[in-house]
Amino acid sequence: MNKLILKLALAITLLSQIAPAFPAEEKKIEIPGFSIVTPTDPGAGEEWWMPHTKPLETSRYALTNETLERPLVVTILRYRDVEEAKKAFESSIAGRPQYPQSLKVIHWDAAHRWTRYDSNEDIYLLKDKYVVGLFDLPLTFPAAKTSKLFEALADYIAKAKSRDPTNASAVAKVKLKFVKVDSEETNGEDGYGKNAVDGNPNTYWHTEWNRNSPGLPHEIIIELVPPSVIKGFTYLPRQDESDHGTIKDYEFYVSNDGTNFGEPIKKGEFETGKEEKIETFDPIKCRFIKLRAISEINGLPWTSAAEIRVIQNGEATRATKQSSALSNGD
């Protein structure tokens, strides 16, 4: 016991010397659904490997809400470069009683987790020069809330990167502006086309079905502000109980004037399921994009989409398995 206490004290001392905390003005973090407090336990969220990886900076938070019996501790570490961050991420495996389970998490370069005591899990996330550790996340914590937590942390890292003067490759985030759709349901439900780019996964665009049901194909045109170099796009199906309108076969186009789209730069068939679909292609600069739905998973005449976004050149992404995907030049 005494050896363990000495080991923990040494780790805390080393971490405080090697990894100074973010300045106060940079420690602002907002996680929807959580209250952010300073950890009361000085050793919470720390592990023996952290000081030896020599992070440049570290920041630690305790997240609480009405569903958590104890705070969820989040530790964020910034390293000198991408390679050092990757080595630190891999070193988190050392000393574990079992090999971690790899995770595929949107917006993150890599992720893995361990189950502890059959009730909690520790999760490590890697993004660019940052490693993020989540400690004591209950296994019963809702998957949807966990995904939102990952997304909020990725957004925090993106903002931290934009403040980092050593990050010359920081990408200015493009804004998506709804232009038009060929059909939208506005009587039977809120199926407006603009819902596909409102940033809310609980709303969705749905083609008309109440008074008419125009057949496929259906399409949506979106403007990129400012015009940007993109290397892919994502499609999130509607997230409610229904799967009506979920796209099966698709075509994706780009344009500089919003009128002349030419041939699709990507076409294929989305995987089934409610998760976000990720499609990539060679980087190309454009001002407008068009997603065209060729077929629906149930053979119905409708199209729906909760969220559509683009993947900018320089933005890290993990492509999901694709089936029958084709792009010009393949």
LINRASUL-V100171 format. One record per residue. N is the residue number from 1. RES is the residue in three letters. SS is DSSP state (hx for helix, st for strand, lp for the rest). OMEGA is omega in degrees with one decimal (NA if undefined). D_FIRST is the distance of its C-alpha to the first C-alpha in Angstrom with 2 decimals. Layout:
BEGIN
<<N;RES;SS;OMEGA;D_FIRST> <N;RES;SS;OMEGA;D_FIRST>>
END
This chain:
BEGIN
<<1;MET;lp;179.8;0.00> <2;ASN;hx;178.7;3.82> <3;LYS;hx;179.6;5.41> <4;LEU;hx;179.7;5.07> <5;ILE;hx;179.0;6.31> <6;LEU;hx;180.0;8.69> <7;LYS;hx;179.4;9.82> <8;LEU;hx;179.9;10.67> <9;ALA;hx;179.2;12.38> <10;LEU;hx;-179.9;14.27> <11;ALA;hx;-179.8;15.44> <12;ILE;hx;179.9;16.73> <13;THR;hx;179.2;18.46> <14;LEU;hx;-178.4;20.06> <15;LEU;hx;-179.5;21.20> <16;SER;hx;-179.6;22.82> <17;GLN;hx;-173.9;24.61> <18;ILE;hx;-171.8;25.80> <19;ALA;lp;178.6;26.59> <20;PRO;st;-177.7;28.41> <21;ALA;st;174.1;29.01> <22;PHE;lp;172.5;32.42> <23;PRO;lp;-174.1;34.99> <24;ALA;hx;-176.7;35.39> <25;GLU;hx;179.9;38.70> <26;GLU;hx;-176.8;37.20> <27;LYS;lp;178.7;34.30> <28;LYS;lp;179.1;36.67> <29;ILE;lp;179.2;35.73> <30;GLU;lp;177.5;37.34> <31;ILE;lp;-179.1;36.19> <32;PRO;lp;178.2;38.76> <33;GLY;lp;-178.9;37.42> <34;PHE;lp;167.7;34.29> <35;SER;st;-176.9;33.59> <36;ILE;st;179.5;31.71> <37;VAL;st;176.4;29.29> <38;THR;lp;179.4;26.77> <39;PRO;lp;179.0;23.15> <40;THR;lp;177.9;21.59> <41;ASP;lp;-176.2;18.01> <42;PRO;lp;-179.7;17.99> <43;GLY;lp;-176.8;15.58> <44;ALA;lp;177.5;17.59> <45;GLY;lp;179.3;19.47> <46;GLU;lp;173.4;17.74> <47;GLU;lp;-172.3;16.53> <48;TRP;lp;-174.7;15.61> <49;TRP;lp;-171.0;19.24> <50;MET;lp;-177.1;21.05> <51;PRO;hx;-175.3;21.14> <52;HIS;hx;178.1;22.33> <53;THR;hx;174.0;25.27> <54;LYS;lp;174.4;26.67> <55;PRO;lp;177.2;28.13> <56;LEU;lp;-178.6;30.87> <57;GLU;st;175.4;29.96> <58;THR;st;177.3;27.50> <59;SER;st;-174.2;27.89> <60;ARG;st;-178.1;25.65> <61;TYR;st;171.2;26.90> <62;ALA;st;-178.1;25.99> <63;LEU;st;-179.9;28.74> <64;THR;st;168.1;29.62> <65;ASN;lp;-172.3;32.54> <66;GLU;lp;-177.7;33.67> <67;THR;lp;-177.3;32.45> <68;LEU;lp;177.1;28.77> <69;GLU;lp;177.2;26.39> <70;ARG;lp;-176.8;23.85> <71;PRO;lp;172.4;24.70> <72;LEU;st;-176.4;25.05> <73;VAL;st;178.5;23.60> <74;VAL;st;177.4;25.88> <75;THR;st;-179.0;25.20> <76;ILE;st;-178.1;28.34> <77;LEU;st;176.8;28.41> <78;ARG;st;-178.0;31.67> <79;TYR;lp;-174.8;32.27> <80;ARG;lp;-180.0;35.13> <81;ASP;lp;-176.1;36.93> <82;VAL;hx;-178.0;36.96> <83;GLU;hx;178.7;35.84> <84;GLU;hx;178.1;32.67> <85;ALA;hx;179.5;31.85> <86;LYS;hx;178.4;32.52> <87;LYS;hx;178.8;30.24> <88;ALA;hx;178.6;27.40> <89;PHE;hx;-179.5;28.12> <90;GLU;hx;-179.1;28.07> <91;SER;hx;178.8;24.84> <92;SER;lp;178.2;23.06> <93;ILE;lp;-173.8;23.57> <94;ALA;lp;176.0;21.34> <95;GLY;lp;179.5;18.08> <96;ARG;lp;179.7;19.29> <97;PRO;lp;179.7;19.46> <98;GLN;lp;-179.2;23.14> <99;TYR;lp;-175.9;25.95> <100;PRO;lp;173.1;26.80> <101;GLN;st;-179.6;29.93> <102;SER;st;179.2;32.48> <103;LEU;st;170.5;34.16> <104;LYS;lp;-175.5;37.59> <105;VAL;lp;-180.0;37.52> <106;ILE;lp;179.8;40.69> <107;HIS;lp;-178.6;40.59> <108;TRP;lp;-179.4;37.52> <109;ASP;lp;-180.0;37.67> <110;ALA;st;178.8;34.81> <111;ALA;st;171.2;32.03> <112;HIS;st;-174.9;29.45> <113;ARG;st;174.4;26.92> <114;TRP;st;173.0;24.16> <115;THR;st;-178.5;23.85> <116;ARG;st;174.0;20.48> <117;TYR;lp;178.4;20.05> <118;ASP;lp;-178.8;23.88> <119;SER;lp;-178.3;24.14> <120;ASN;st;175.4;23.25> <121;GLU;st;172.7;23.89> <122;ASP;st;-177.5;23.15> <123;ILE;st;175.2;26.36> <124;TYR;st;-178.1;27.21> <125;LEU;st;179.9;30.75> <126;LEU;st;176.7;32.71> <127;LYS;st;178.1;35.86> <128;ASP;lp;-177.9;37.60> <129;LYS;lp;-173.7;35.34> <130;TYR;st;170.6;32.76> <131;VAL;st;-179.7;29.62> <132;VAL;st;177.2;28.52> <133;GLY;st;174.6;25.32> <134;LEU;st;-172.9;25.33> <135;PHE;st;175.3;22.08> <136;ASP;st;173.9;21.83> <137;LEU;st;-178.6;25.58> <138;PRO;st;177.8;26.51> <139;LEU;lp;-179.4;28.46> <140;THR;lp;-178.5;31.03> <141;PHE;lp;-174.8;31.78> <142;PRO;lp;-178.0;35.51> <143;ALA;hx;-179.0;36.40> <144;ALA;hx;179.3;39.10> <145;LYS;hx;176.5;36.77> <146;THR;hx;178.6;34.31> <147;SER;hx;177.9;37.32> <148;LYS;hx;177.1;38.34> <149;LEU;hx;177.3;34.88> <150;PHE;hx;-178.1;35.11> <151;GLU;hx;179.9;38.64> <152;ALA;hx;178.0;37.78> <153;LEU;hx;176.6;35.00> <154;ALA;hx;177.9;37.52> <155;ASP;hx;177.6;40.01> <156;TYR;hx;179.2;37.58> <157;ILE;hx;179.0;37.01> <158;ALA;hx;179.0;40.80> <159;LYS;hx;178.3;41.33> <160;ALA;hx;178.3;38.72> <161;LYS;hx;-178.8;40.52> <162;SER;hx;178.4;43.81> <163;ARG;hx;-175.0;42.50> <164;ASP;lp;-178.1;41.21> <165;PRO;lp;179.0;44.02> <166;THR;lp;-178.0;42.81> <167;ASN;lp;-176.8;43.43> <168;ALA;lp;-176.4;47.13> <169;SER;lp;179.4;47.27> <170;ALA;lp;-175.4;46.30> <171;VAL;lp;175.7;48.53> <172;ALA;lp;-174.9;50.46> <173;LYS;lp;-180.0;49.97> <174;VAL;lp;175.4;53.24> <175;LYS;st;179.8;54.50> <176;LEU;st;-178.5;56.21> <177;LYS;st;179.4;59.46> <178;PHE;st;178.1;61.14> <179;VAL;st;179.6;64.73> <180;LYS;st;171.6;66.19> <181;VAL;st;179.1;66.01> <182;ASP;lp;-178.5;68.90> <183;SER;lp;176.0;68.04> <184;GLU;lp;179.5;65.77> <185;GLU;st;-177.9;65.63> <186;THR;lp;-179.6;66.27> <187;ASN;lp;-177.3;67.81> <188;GLY;lp;179.6;65.79> <189;GLU;lp;175.9;62.42> <190;ASP;lp;-177.8;60.84> <191;GLY;st;-177.3;61.19> <192;TYR;lp;179.8;62.12> <193;GLY;hx;-178.2;61.63> <194;LYS;hx;-179.6;59.78> <195;ASN;hx;-177.5;56.85> <196;ALA;hx;-179.8;55.90> <197;VAL;hx;-177.9;54.86> <198;ASP;lp;179.1;53.65> <199;GLY;lp;-179.0;49.93> <200;ASN;lp;-177.9;49.47> <201;PRO;lp;-178.8;48.60> <202;ASN;lp;173.1;49.83> <203;THR;lp;179.6;53.42> <204;TYR;lp;170.5;55.60> <205;TRP;st;175.9;58.98> <206;HIS;st;177.8;61.19> <207;THR;lp;-173.6;64.74> <208;GLU;lp;177.6;67.53> <209;TRP;lp;-172.7;67.78> <210;ASN;lp;-178.0;69.28> <211;ARG;lp;176.5;72.89> <212;ASN;lp;175.6;72.92> <213;SER;lp;179.3;70.75> <214;PRO;lp;-175.0;71.72> <215;GLY;lp;176.2;70.76> <216;LEU;lp;4.7;68.52> <217;PRO;lp;174.5;67.90> <218;HIS;st;-177.1;66.26> <219;GLU;st;176.8;64.89> <220;ILE;st;178.3;63.11> <221;ILE;st;-175.7;63.62> <222;ILE;st;177.9;61.03> <223;GLU;st;175.8;61.44> <224;LEU;st;-179.1;58.82> <225;VAL;st;-2.9;58.75> <226;PRO;st;173.5;59.00> <227;PRO;st;-170.9;60.21> <228;SER;st;173.3;57.26> <229;VAL;st;-179.0;56.33> <230;ILE;st;-179.9;54.59> <231;LYS;st;178.3;53.24> <232;GLY;st;177.4;52.80> <233;PHE;st;176.3;52.67> <234;THR;st;178.2;50.71> <235;TYR;st;177.0;52.06> <236;LEU;st;177.2;50.16> <237;PRO;lp;177.0;52.00> <238;ARG;lp;-171.5;52.43> <239;GLN;lp;176.2;49.23> <240;ASP;lp;-175.0;50.80> <241;GLU;lp;-175.8;51.61> <242;SER;lp;173.8;54.77> <243;ASP;lp;-179.3;55.21> <244;HIS;lp;177.6;58.87> <245;GLY;lp;-179.1;59.83> <246;THR;lp;-174.7;56.85> <247;ILE;st;173.3;58.16> <248;LYS;lp;176.9;58.47> <249;ASP;st;-175.4;60.64> <250;TYR;st;168.4;60.69> <251;GLU;st;-177.7;62.25> <252;PHE;st;-175.2;60.87> <253;TYR;st;172.2;63.20> <254;VAL;st;-178.8;63.12> <255;SER;st;175.7;65.90> <256;ASN;lp;-178.5;66.79> <257;ASP;lp;178.7;69.42> <258;GLY;lp;-179.3;68.27> <259;THR;lp;-178.2;71.44> <260;ASN;lp;-177.5;71.55> <261;PHE;lp;178.4;68.55> <262;GLY;lp;-179.8;70.07> <263;GLU;lp;178.3;68.32> <264;PRO;lp;176.7;64.76> <265;ILE;lp;177.5;62.14> <266;LYS;st;173.7;59.88> <267;LYS;st;-177.1;60.68> <268;GLY;st;-177.8;59.02> <269;GLU;st;178.4;57.45> <270;PHE;lp;169.5;54.26> <271;GLU;lp;176.9;51.62> <272;THR;lp;178.7;51.63> <273;GLY;lp;-176.1;48.96> <274;LYS;lp;-175.4;47.95> <275;GLU;lp;-179.4;45.64> <276;GLU;lp;178.7;46.85> <277;LYS;st;-177.6;49.07> <278;ILE;st;178.5;48.84> <279;GLU;st;-177.5;51.86> <280;THR;st;178.6;52.23> <281;PHE;st;178.8;55.18> <282;ASP;st;-178.0;56.31> <283;PRO;st;179.3;55.97> <284;ILE;st;178.6;59.11> <285;LYS;st;-179.6;60.14> <286;CYS;st;177.4;61.79> <287;ARG;st;-178.9;62.55> <288;PHE;st;172.3;62.85> <289;ILE;st;176.3;61.29> <290;LYS;st;173.7;62.66> <291;LEU;st;-177.7;60.90> <292;ARG;st;178.2;63.44> <293;ALA;st;-178.5;62.66> <294;ILE;lp;179.4;64.84> <295;SER;lp;-178.0;63.67> <296;GLU;st;-170.4;61.48> <297;ILE;lp;-179.8;59.04> <298;ASN;lp;-178.1;61.17> <299;GLY;lp;-179.3;64.53> <300;LEU;lp;-174.5;65.17> <301;PRO;lp;-171.5;67.09> <302;TRP;lp;172.3;64.37> <303;THR;lp;176.7;61.71> <304;SER;st;178.4;58.60> <305;ALA;st;176.7;55.75> <306;ALA;lp;179.9;52.84> <307;GLU;st;172.3;52.02> <308;ILE;st;177.1;53.44> <309;ARG;st;178.0;52.04> <310;VAL;st;175.6;52.49> <311;ILE;st;-177.2;50.07> <312;GLN;st;175.7;50.90> <313;ASN;lp;-176.0;51.09> <314;GLY;lp;178.0;47.87> <315;GLU;lp;-179.6;45.86> <316;ALA;lp;177.3;43.14> <317;THR;lp;175.7;43.59> <318;ARG;lp;-176.8;42.63> <319;ALA;lp;175.9;45.76> <320;THR;lp;178.9;45.73> <321;LYS;lp;-179.2;47.71> <322;GLN;lp;177.5;51.40> <323;SER;st;177.6;54.29> <324;SER;st;-178.7;57.86> <325;ALA;st;-179.9;57.09> <326;LEU;st;173.4;59.90> <327;SER;lp;-178.9;60.54> <328;ASN;lp;179.3;63.51> <329;GLY;lp;178.0;63.44> <330;ASP;lp;NA;61.26>>
END
